[in-house]
């Protein structure tokens, strides 16, 4: 048995660990939920551009800035914020759990 076979066996044991499977499910659920939120925000904005362009062109009060500017800024900032939230969750939860699994399985 060479080193590669031992590594494959260790990976197989980790993949069968219920904690690893729970980690994969949680990570998948969070990433798909956040992706759906980003897609909904982006397509919502695109629908506003397509069907309510005059609304987006409405000035805010007596200013020259239109309503579309803060809404577009929200689209950009929400993507950045959701990325930051995912990174924070990954650093606090996923990385710690993955490290514990590797330690328990001989890494």
Secondary structure, 3 states (H helix, E strand, C coil): CCHHHHHHHHHHHHHHCHHHHHHHHHHHHHHHHHHHHHHHHHHHHHHHHHHCHHHHCCECCCCCCEHHHHHHHHHHHHHHHHHHHHHHHHHHHHHHHHHHHHHHCCC
